[in-house]
């Protein structure tokens, strides 16, 4: 019953619409002497609170010979601490009627705890323990090695199309560390020694490389006192934090390959290198992806699935990253359709966008879609906390939670045609065919 109540409160955690208008998300931010950035968002509409801590470390911060470390620490940081017995971190939260989770990306690692608001101090204690006294010992390292290696086997190696992103990025990037994914290489994890994990932890999991967001039913003044009590005396880090400054060279020729996998249906993938998230061109690229494949009235779905019936499903989406990333198009051919035929039809639709302005009606539809998405992305307390953390970490501007939509709305039809011409070109793409193993003639 406690978990059901919490789920209902989570769902009801503050609508961003008031009489049809988007409500501005108010927050305050400041920095502790040890470098920890703190953001407080007070919303007393429901009795829940989220403590969210984001570390500015992802797979791109790893040694190419030791990939998967950031994702490894996503798991290891639940092992416990000096004052939390091994394996009991989650139990503290569950006994209090809360929930928790974490994720690792190319750029960041994030942890959040959702609790009834009268358990705020518990959430702060847990995260301060994780920051100050995380258990990075041989027992935990050995345990989590087995966990993450098994995860890679189950989710990536033994799933149909599970290697899709791995195979794509290693061809799309020649030099930038985005060329490997957060799951990393299991051999790197297996072969790494304990001191290597400790050194990685000492560099990245420090106050100056983190932002703490507390959102929900709080009193700002009282919460400041608690934050200082739990986090104020945590020492600064002593190592210079590694930030890769590698610029991926421009591609001047298409890369094409075939992957034979344990699958039944072929899959066609195109990946185009695009600018970093937050750049002016990125917003136009994101809207172009929506134009192509968001909804059944989108261009690719209407043309390839409904009219020509060459595809069962088609999607286009940018992988927006802190540094320049990729935009992917993938499509499943209909029964009896050659993958090359499907690819040619995709290229025809891209050619239309490169050569002609989209209609005013399509542009208005895109603006409406992104306005709706922008609001829906921040309808829960947990999603607001995550957005505030992301905007600060990646752009040093938490205020984008209220204003980023303006960047989308400033995109014009000319901008969409321009990015199609600039980035969605043959020489700037990777093309992969995923085919059933029984079609491999070698």
C-alpha positions as CSV (number, residue, x, y, z in Angstrom):
1,X,0.0,0.0,0.0
2,X,2.8,2.4,0.8
3,X,4.4,1.8,-2.6
4,X,1.1,2.3,-4.3
5,X,0.5,5.6,-2.5
6,X,4.0,6.7,-3.5
7,X,3.5,5.8,-7.1
8,X,0.2,7.8,-7.2
9,X,1.9,10.8,-5.6
10,X,4.8,10.5,-8.1
11,X,2.3,10.5,-11.0
12,X,0.5,13.5,-9.5
13,X,3.7,15.4,-8.7
14,X,2.8,18.8,-9.9
15,X,1.4,19.6,-13.3
16,X,3.3,22.2,-15.3
17,X,0.0,23.5,-16.8
18,X,-2.1,26.0,-15.0
19,X,-5.3,27.1,-16.9
20,X,-3.6,26.0,-20.1
21,X,-0.3,27.8,-19.5
22,X,3.1,26.4,-18.8
23,X,4.2,27.2,-15.3
24,X,7.7,28.5,-14.8
25,X,9.8,26.2,-12.7
26,X,11.4,28.3,-9.9
27,X,14.6,27.2,-8.3
28,X,17.7,28.6,-6.4
29,X,21.2,27.5,-6.8
30,X,24.5,28.0,-5.0
31,X,27.8,26.3,-4.5
32,X,29.4,24.9,-1.3
33,X,33.0,25.7,-0.4
34,X,34.0,22.2,-1.5
35,X,32.7,22.8,-5.0
36,X,29.4,21.0,-4.8
37,X,26.8,22.8,-6.9
38,X,23.3,22.7,-5.2
39,X,20.0,23.4,-6.9
40,X,16.8,23.6,-4.8
41,X,13.3,23.5,-6.4
42,X,10.5,23.9,-3.9
43,X,7.0,22.6,-4.8
44,X,4.8,21.8,-1.9
45,X,1.9,20.6,-4.0
46,X,2.5,16.9,-3.1
47,X,4.3,15.4,-0.1
48,X,7.3,13.9,-2.0
49,X,10.9,14.9,-2.4
50,X,13.6,13.9,-4.9
51,X,17.4,13.9,-4.2
52,X,19.2,13.8,-7.4
53,X,23.0,13.8,-7.8
54,X,24.7,14.0,-11.1
55,X,28.4,13.4,-11.7
56,X,30.0,14.9,-14.8
57,X,31.5,11.6,-15.8
58,X,30.4,9.2,-18.6
59,X,32.0,6.8,-20.9
60,X,33.8,9.6,-22.8
61,X,36.0,10.2,-19.7
62,X,37.4,6.7,-19.8
63,X,40.8,5.3,-20.8
64,X,40.3,3.6,-24.2
65,X,42.0,0.6,-22.7
66,X,39.6,0.6,-19.7
67,X,36.2,1.3,-21.0
68,X,33.0,0.7,-19.0
69,X,34.3,2.2,-15.8
70,X,31.6,4.9,-15.5
71,X,28.8,2.3,-15.9
72,X,30.7,0.0,-13.5
73,X,30.5,2.7,-10.8
74,X,26.8,3.2,-11.4
75,X,26.5,-0.3,-10.0
76,X,29.3,-0.2,-7.4
77,X,27.9,3.0,-5.7
78,X,25.0,0.9,-4.5
79,X,27.4,-1.5,-2.6
80,X,27.1,0.5,0.5
81,X,29.5,2.8,2.5
82,X,31.4,3.1,5.7
83,X,28.1,3.5,7.6
84,X,25.8,1.6,5.3
85,X,26.2,-2.2,5.4
86,X,26.9,-3.9,2.1
87,X,23.9,-4.4,-0.1
88,X,21.5,-2.4,2.2
89,X,21.5,1.0,0.4
90,X,18.3,0.2,-1.5
91,X,16.7,-1.3,1.6
92,X,16.9,2.0,3.5
93,X,14.9,3.6,0.7
94,X,12.4,0.8,0.2
95,X,11.7,0.6,4.0
96,X,10.9,4.4,3.9
97,X,8.4,3.9,1.1
98,X,10.6,5.3,-1.6
99,X,12.2,4.2,-4.9
100,X,15.6,4.8,-6.5
101,X,17.5,4.4,-9.7
102,X,20.5,5.4,-11.7
103,X,21.8,5.6,-15.2
104,X,25.1,6.2,-17.1
105,X,25.4,7.9,-20.5
106,X,28.3,9.0,-22.7
107,X,28.5,12.2,-20.7
108,X,27.1,11.8,-17.1
109,X,26.2,9.4,-14.3
110,X,23.1,10.1,-12.4
111,X,21.5,8.7,-9.2
112,X,18.2,9.7,-7.7
113,X,16.1,8.8,-4.7
114,X,12.4,9.5,-4.5
115,X,10.9,9.6,-1.0
116,X,8.0,10.9,1.1
117,X,9.0,14.5,2.0
118,X,9.3,13.6,5.7
119,X,12.2,11.4,4.7
120,X,14.3,14.2,3.1
121,X,17.0,13.8,5.7
122,X,17.3,10.1,4.9
123,X,17.9,10.9,1.2
124,X,20.5,13.5,2.0
125,X,22.3,11.1,4.4
126,X,22.3,8.3,1.8
127,X,23.8,10.5,-1.0
128,X,26.3,12.1,1.3
129,X,27.5,8.6,2.4
130,X,27.7,7.6,-1.2
131,X,29.8,10.7,-2.0
132,X,32.1,10.6,1.1
133,X,32.3,7.0,2.1
134,X,31.5,4.8,-0.9
135,X,32.7,1.3,-0.5
136,X,35.3,0.7,-3.2
137,X,36.9,-2.4,-2.0
138,X,38.0,-5.8,-3.5
139,X,34.8,-7.6,-2.5
140,X,32.5,-5.0,-4.1
141,X,34.7,-4.7,-7.2
142,X,34.7,-8.5,-7.7
143,X,30.9,-8.7,-7.2
144,X,30.1,-5.9,-9.6
145,X,32.6,-7.2,-12.2
146,X,30.4,-10.3,-12.5
147,X,27.2,-8.2,-12.5
148,X,28.2,-5.8,-15.4
149,X,29.8,-8.5,-17.5
150,X,26.6,-10.6,-17.2
151,X,24.5,-7.5,-18.1
152,X,26.5,-7.0,-21.2
153,X,26.0,-10.6,-22.3
154,X,22.2,-10.5,-21.6
155,X,21.4,-7.0,-22.9
156,X,23.9,-6.5,-25.7
157,X,25.5,-9.8,-26.8
158,X,22.6,-12.2,-26.7
159,X,19.7,-9.9,-27.7
160,X,18.7,-9.5,-31.4
161,X,20.1,-6.1,-32.6
162,X,21.6,-5.7,-29.1
163,X,24.9,-4.6,-30.7
164,X,23.3,-2.0,-32.9
165,X,24.7,1.1,-31.0
166,X,28.0,-0.5,-30.4
167,X,28.5,-1.3,-34.0
168,X,27.3,2.1,-35.2
169,X,29.4,4.4,-33.0
170,X,32.6,2.5,-33.5
171,X,32.3,3.3,-37.2
172,X,30.8,6.8,-36.8
173,X,33.7,8.0,-34.6
174,X,37.4,7.3,-35.5
175,X,39.1,9.3,-32.7
176,X,36.5,10.7,-30.2
177,X,35.7,8.6,-27.1
178,X,32.1,8.3,-28.2
179,X,33.4,5.5,-30.4
180,X,32.6,3.1,-27.5
181,X,29.4,2.9,-25.6
182,X,28.8,3.2,-21.8
183,X,28.6,-0.6,-21.4
184,X,32.3,-0.8,-22.4
185,X,34.4,-3.9,-23.1
186,X,34.0,-6.8,-20.7
187,X,37.7,-7.7,-21.1
188,X,38.6,-4.2,-19.8
189,X,36.5,-4.7,-16.7
190,X,37.7,-8.2,-16.1
191,X,41.4,-7.3,-16.4
192,X,41.3,-4.0,-14.5
193,X,43.0,-4.1,-11.1
194,X,41.4,-2.7,-7.9
195,X,43.7,0.3,-7.8
196,X,42.5,1.4,-11.2
197,X,38.9,1.5,-10.0
198,X,39.9,3.4,-6.9
199,X,41.9,6.0,-9.0
200,X,38.9,6.5,-11.3
201,X,36.7,7.0,-8.2
202,X,39.0,9.5,-6.6
203,X,39.1,11.6,-9.8
204,X,35.5,11.8,-10.7
205,X,33.3,11.2,-7.7
206,X,34.1,14.4,-5.8
207,X,32.0,17.4,-4.9
208,X,33.5,19.7,-7.5
209,X,32.4,17.2,-10.3
210,X,28.8,16.9,-9.1
211,X,25.5,18.8,-8.9
212,X,23.0,18.0,-6.1
213,X,19.3,18.7,-6.9
214,X,16.6,18.6,-4.3
215,X,13.1,19.0,-5.6
216,X,9.7,18.7,-4.1
217,X,7.9,19.4,-0.8
218,X,10.8,21.2,1.0
219,X,11.4,24.4,2.9
220,X,14.3,26.1,1.1
221,X,15.8,27.6,4.2
222,X,15.7,24.4,6.3
223,X,17.0,22.4,3.3
224,X,20.0,24.7,3.0
225,X,20.9,24.0,6.6
226,X,20.6,20.2,6.1
227,X,22.6,20.3,2.9
228,X,25.4,22.1,4.7
229,X,25.3,19.6,7.5
230,X,25.5,16.6,5.3
231,X,27.7,17.8,2.5
232,X,29.5,20.9,3.7
233,X,32.5,19.1,5.3
234,X,33.1,16.6,2.5
235,X,36.6,17.2,1.2
236,X,37.4,18.5,-2.2
237,X,38.9,16.2,-4.8
238,X,42.7,16.4,-5.2
239,X,43.1,15.2,-8.8
240,X,42.6,17.2,-12.0
241,X,39.5,15.9,-13.6
242,X,40.0,14.5,-17.1
243,X,38.0,16.2,-19.8
244,X,38.6,14.9,-23.3
245,X,39.2,17.6,-25.9
246,X,39.4,15.4,-28.9
247,X,37.7,16.8,-32.1
248,X,36.4,14.2,-34.4
249,X,37.7,14.8,-37.9
250,X,35.2,15.5,-40.6
251,X,34.3,12.4,-42.7
252,X,34.7,12.7,-46.4
253,X,33.5,9.3,-47.5
254,X,30.6,7.0,-46.6
255,X,31.3,4.0,-44.4
256,X,29.3,0.9,-45.3
257,X,29.2,-2.5,-43.6
258,X,27.1,-5.6,-43.0
259,X,26.5,-7.2,-39.6
260,X,25.3,-10.8,-39.5
261,X,23.3,-11.4,-36.4
262,X,21.0,-13.9,-34.8
263,X,17.9,-12.2,-36.1
264,X,14.9,-12.9,-38.3
265,X,14.3,-9.5,-39.9
266,X,16.9,-7.4,-41.7
267,X,17.5,-3.9,-40.5
268,X,18.8,-0.8,-42.3
269,X,20.7,1.8,-40.3
270,X,22.0,5.2,-41.3
271,X,24.0,7.3,-38.9
272,X,25.0,10.9,-39.7
273,X,27.5,13.0,-37.6
274,X,25.8,16.0,-36.2
275,X,26.7,19.0,-33.9
276,X,26.6,19.0,-30.2
277,X,23.4,19.3,-28.2
278,X,22.8,22.9,-27.3
279,X,24.2,24.3,-30.6
280,X,21.8,26.2,-32.9
281,X,22.1,23.5,-35.6
282,X,21.3,20.7,-33.1
283,X,17.7,22.1,-32.5
284,X,17.1,22.0,-36.3
285,X,18.4,18.5,-36.5
286,X,16.2,17.4,-33.7
287,X,13.1,18.9,-35.4
288,X,14.2,17.3,-38.7
289,X,14.1,13.9,-36.9
290,X,10.6,14.5,-35.7
291,X,9.6,15.6,-39.2
292,X,10.8,12.4,-40.6
293,X,9.5,9.9,-38.2
294,X,7.4,11.2,-35.2
295,X,4.0,9.8,-35.6
296,X,2.1,8.1,-38.3
297,X,1.7,11.3,-40.3
298,X,5.5,11.8,-40.4
299,X,7.2,11.7,-43.8
300,X,9.1,8.4,-43.5
301,X,6.2,6.6,-42.0
302,X,3.6,7.9,-44.4
303,X,5.8,7.3,-47.5
304,X,7.7,4.1,-46.6
305,X,5.1,2.3,-44.4
306,X,1.7,3.5,-45.6
307,X,2.1,4.4,-49.2
308,X,5.0,2.3,-50.7
309,X,4.9,-0.5,-48.1
310,X,8.6,-1.0,-48.2
311,X,9.1,-0.8,-44.5
312,X,7.4,-2.3,-41.4
313,X,8.8,0.4,-39.1
314,X,11.1,3.4,-39.5
315,X,12.5,5.8,-36.9
316,X,14.8,8.8,-37.0
317,X,16.3,10.3,-33.9
318,X,19.4,12.3,-32.9
319,X,21.7,11.1,-30.2
320,X,22.2,14.5,-28.6
321,X,25.5,14.6,-26.7
322,X,27.8,17.1,-25.0
323,X,30.2,16.9,-27.9
324,X,29.1,16.4,-31.5
325,X,27.1,13.2,-31.8
326,X,25.1,11.3,-34.4
327,X,21.6,11.2,-35.8
328,X,20.3,7.7,-36.6
329,X,17.7,6.4,-39.0
330,X,16.7,2.8,-38.8
331,X,14.1,0.8,-40.7
332,X,12.9,-2.7,-41.0
333,X,12.1,-3.8,-44.6
334,X,8.7,-5.3,-45.3
335,X,8.5,-8.9,-46.2
336,X,10.2,-9.6,-49.6
337,X,11.7,-6.1,-49.8
338,X,15.4,-5.9,-50.4
339,X,17.3,-3.7,-47.9
340,X,18.8,-1.7,-50.7
341,X,15.4,-0.8,-52.0
342,X,14.4,0.4,-48.6
343,X,17.6,2.4,-48.3
344,X,17.0,4.1,-51.6
345,X,13.5,5.1,-50.5
346,X,14.9,6.7,-47.3
347,X,17.4,8.6,-49.4
348,X,14.7,9.9,-51.7
349,X,12.9,11.4,-48.7
350,X,16.1,13.0,-47.4
351,X,16.7,14.4,-50.8
352,X,13.3,16.1,-50.7
353,X,14.2,17.8,-47.4
354,X,17.5,18.9,-48.8
355,X,16.0,20.4,-51.9
356,X,12.7,21.9,-50.7
357,X,11.4,23.9,-47.8
358,X,9.0,22.0,-45.6
359,X,5.4,23.3,-45.6
360,X,4.2,26.0,-43.2
361,X,1.7,23.4,-41.9
362,X,4.5,20.9,-41.1
363,X,6.5,23.6,-39.4
364,X,3.6,24.5,-37.2
365,X,3.0,20.9,-36.4
366,X,6.7,20.5,-35.3
367,X,6.4,23.6,-33.1
368,X,3.3,22.2,-31.4
369,X,5.0,18.8,-30.9
370,X,8.0,20.2,-29.3
371,X,6.1,22.6,-27.0
372,X,4.0,19.6,-25.8
373,X,7.2,17.4,-25.4
374,X,8.9,20.2,-23.5
375,X,6.1,20.4,-20.9
376,X,5.6,16.7,-20.7
377,X,9.3,16.1,-20.0
378,X,9.0,18.0,-16.7
379,X,5.6,16.9,-15.4
380,X,7.0,14.8,-12.5
381,X,9.3,15.9,-9.6
382,X,11.9,13.3,-10.6
383,X,12.0,14.5,-14.2
384,X,12.3,18.1,-13.2
385,X,15.2,17.3,-10.9
386,X,16.9,15.3,-13.7
387,X,16.4,18.2,-16.1
388,X,17.9,20.8,-13.7
389,X,20.9,18.5,-13.2
390,X,21.4,17.9,-16.9
391,X,21.1,21.6,-17.9
392,X,23.6,22.6,-15.2
393,X,26.1,19.8,-15.9
394,X,26.1,20.0,-19.7
395,X,25.4,23.7,-20.3
396,X,26.1,25.4,-17.0
397,X,22.6,26.9,-17.3
398,X,19.9,25.3,-15.2
399,X,17.6,28.1,-16.4
400,X,17.2,26.2,-19.7
401,X,14.5,24.2,-18.0
402,X,12.3,27.2,-18.6
403,X,13.8,28.6,-21.8
404,X,15.2,25.9,-24.0
405,X,11.8,25.6,-25.8
406,X,12.5,29.1,-27.2
407,X,15.5,27.7,-29.1
408,X,13.3,25.1,-30.8
409,X,10.6,27.7,-31.6
410,X,13.2,29.9,-33.2
411,X,14.1,27.2,-35.8
412,X,12.9,28.1,-39.3
413,X,12.0,26.1,-42.4
414,X,15.3,27.3,-43.9
415,X,17.2,26.0,-40.9
416,X,15.8,22.6,-41.3
417,X,16.7,22.5,-45.0
418,X,20.1,23.9,-44.2
419,X,21.0,21.1,-41.7
420,X,19.7,18.5,-44.1
421,X,22.1,19.8,-46.7
422,X,25.0,20.2,-44.3
423,X,24.8,17.0,-42.3
424,X,22.5,14.5,-44.0
425,X,24.9,13.8,-46.9
426,X,26.3,10.6,-48.3
427,X,29.9,11.4,-47.4
428,X,28.9,12.1,-43.8
429,X,27.2,8.8,-43.0
430,X,27.6,5.3,-41.8
431,X,25.3,2.7,-43.4
432,X,24.9,-0.7,-41.8
433,X,22.8,-3.6,-42.9
434,X,21.8,-6.1,-40.1
435,X,21.1,-9.4,-41.8
436,X,20.3,-12.9,-40.5
437,X,23.3,-15.1,-40.0
438,X,22.0,-17.7,-42.6
439,X,22.5,-15.0,-45.3
440,X,26.2,-14.9,-44.7
441,X,27.9,-16.5,-47.6
442,X,31.4,-16.3,-46.2
